[in-house]
Amino acid sequence: MAQEYNFIEEITPLKENVTIKIRIIRLWKSPSFDNPNEDGSIEMAFLDEKGSKIQASVKKTLIRRFANVLEEGQLRIIANFGVGQSIGNYRPTQHPYKINFFFTTLVQACDYLPISLHGFNLVSFDDILSKKLDDKYLVGMF
């Protein structure tokens, strides 16, 4: 039987056994609270072929397990992950949930998919200066 893939817009905490095909459009490491010289997590923004985006996180204890298979710009198949609420200000995506990697999360290389390298939602400089934009989400100028 062929593998069924979900789209990011279908991800909720109640849905189990979800597998997605994505491009890692942004990847950054957040410093540890205990020691700013150590990595505390790997944070990412994923984009699917429909243009939907979601944040993903790898906690400090799993960085060594996943660091070598996660690279900005790469296409990946991701399975066996957790889903939690995305809360707080300055979130990288507008998706209400975020993906959390577990020890059992599977990451595989993926064949070609027509997914953009960037996924930008551009805003005008005037909108940034006027502070009309919702500060729950990150914005930038290109």
Buried (B, 14 or more C-beta within 10 A) or exposed (E): EEEEBBBBEEBEEEEEEBBBBBBBBBBEBEEEEEEEEEBBBBBBBBBBBEEBBBBBBBEBEBBEBBBEEBEEEBBBBBBBBBBEEBEEEEBBBBBEBBBBBEEEBBBEEBEEBEBEEEBEEEBEEEEEEEEEEEEEEEEEEE
